[in-house]
Amino acid sequence: MHFKALRIDQHNSGILAQYQQMSVDELTAGEVLIRVEYSSINYKDALAATGAGQILRRFPLNGGIDLAGKIEHSTVPQFTQGQSVVVTGSGLSETLDGGYAEFARVPASAVIIIPEGLSALDVMTLGTAGFTAALAIHRIEHNGLNPEQGEVFVSGASGGVGSLAINMLVDRGYAVTALTGRDSQREYLQQLGAQQVLLRQNLSLTTLPLEKARFAAAIDNVGGELLSWLIRSLRNQGSVASIGLTGGSDVHTSVMPFILRGVNVLGINSAATPRPLRETVWQRIATDLKPSKLDATRTRIVEFDQLLDVFPEYLHNRVHGRTVVRISH
Ligand SMILES: NC(=O)c1ccc[n+]([C@@H]2O[C@H](COP(=O)([O-])OP(=O)(O)OC[C@H]3O[C@@H](n4cnc5c(N)ncnc54)[C@H](OP(=O)(O)O)[C@@H]3O)[C@@H](O)[C@H]2O)c1
């Protein structure tokens, strides 16, 4: 049986992503064969397919760090044919063939049965972005955050992680301050419930060893100087979840925020989340962290064969919210 895949390979000194026909035997090894229904686009997928970032650790591989679909075959007894499942991260499009293919074969340890109350379309509207937003909130709350403690700051607000984090936080009663680089996204962010929307260009990142203690917590998708400033701007015992690096990877800080305010920096690595925590977070996404405006964050559904046209938009920050990819009908 042959099927279509978007395969990424090295080409001359760069990267080439192209549609190919392949067979199940050519897929990377795993106990569970999944017929993929939907995938999604994350910033990382655009980096992988265009070569703008080094994501794949072996070549060639099918792209797509997320997938949802139905089990076609399993060699382990805990899964059976026809079950609806989701896989995010877990090595997809890094060391394993990913979700941009009509079939994927993955290790059983990466497969999560879609919790009741969510559909395949829902879980790909969430995808790695939504899982990461929920994981960050889970970790910050585990460190003591509750809505009485004050404002939560979300950067990269109109992106996938940012949009879903805002929706989840607001639903739980938090007051959210959103930071965006685009004034055109103000209305979208207010619709998601952000109480205050700040423009990145207007934010002056002063460099005092300790800034005014303003935020109870922060979810940061930007990194660099902004993350340094956030560490200095957290209240006593505040936490920042460091997720992304769209604004830079270097962080300079003194120890003052840590030893004088007890500030926590929580590193988030969604792709390598251990299975028990992964299950806990998906359960929360289906229940107390289920975003009430999920449909509004799904800004479009693209067809499988349109993928190559869409990736550059991510690199030039011309998209907002989440893009779902329809792999098979
Ligand atoms: N650690 C993890 O496990 C994990 C998981 C998922 C994602 N990530 C990372 O988290 C980040 C966000 O992911 P995503 O899926 O939400 O990506 P996305 O949908 O592409 O959104 C990224 C957002 O970042 C902002 N941005 C873009 N360029 C920027 C720049 N030069 N400076 C500052 N802000 C900029 C934009 O928001 P505004 O226009 O509103 O400012 C953009 O919408 C990425 O770096 C991604 O690789 C990490």
The ligand as an ORCA input file, in Angstrom:
! r2SCAN-3c Opt
* xyz 0 1
  N       9.431     24.735     24.679
  C       8.475     24.063     24.058
  O       8.148     22.933     24.392
  C       7.762     24.732     22.932
  C       6.531     24.237     22.467
  C       5.843     24.948     21.481
  C       6.407     26.100     20.959
  N       7.626     26.512     21.387
  C       8.218     27.765     20.907
  O       7.406     28.813     21.401
  C       7.342     29.872     20.461
  C       5.886     30.128     20.074
  O       5.384     28.972     19.393
  P       4.014     29.082     18.572
  O       3.684     27.727     18.119
  O       3.043     29.857     19.365
  O       4.519     29.944     17.327
  P       3.662     30.940     16.410
  O       2.251     30.494     16.310
  O       4.476     31.128     15.179
  O       3.669     32.288     17.276
  C       4.830     32.968     17.635
  C       4.451     34.383     18.052
  O       5.629     35.030     18.540
  C       5.579     36.429     18.226
  N       6.799     36.784     17.477
  C       7.122     36.442     16.204
  N       8.319     36.959     15.866
  C       8.749     37.651     16.945
  C       9.927     38.415     17.231
  N      10.884     38.580     16.332
  N      10.045     38.969     18.462
  C       9.088     38.801     19.393
  N       7.944     38.095     19.168
  C       7.792     37.525     17.974
  C       4.329     36.649     17.382
  O       3.283     37.087     18.241
  P       2.846     38.630     18.276
  O       2.799     39.089     16.851
  O       1.531     38.608     18.965
  O       3.909     39.326     19.058
  C       3.978     35.255     16.887
  O       2.611     35.113     16.635
  C       8.257     29.444     19.313
  O       9.560     29.939     19.559
  C       8.241     27.944     19.414
  O       9.365     27.350     18.794
  C       8.308     25.855     22.364
*
